[in-house]
């Protein structure tokens, strides 16, 4: 998955002129999220880390399901499931929503 510059500077300028303060907040959010998502989705190491997190969550889920997980494994599973992966998904969702708002 690759996130290039999905919106042109001209589109951003038009959006800011139309939406003023709310538009500035949207563009600010994009600016904050873009470096994070670029690092995760456009770099080999970022994708590898995300892949490792997903595979580790899957492995731990099987241990938890079979009731074979240690307390540490259970804590790691909960961290990945409840915090780390949702954080990445939420950031990606917000980013894509903001890009879509600008393109409208």
Secondary structure, 3 states (H helix, E strand, C coil): CCCCCCCCHHHHHHHHHHHHHHHHHHHHHHHHHHHHHHHHHCCHHHHHHHHHHHHHHHHHHHHHHCCCCCHHHHHHHHHHHHHHHHHHHHHHHHHHHHHHHHHC
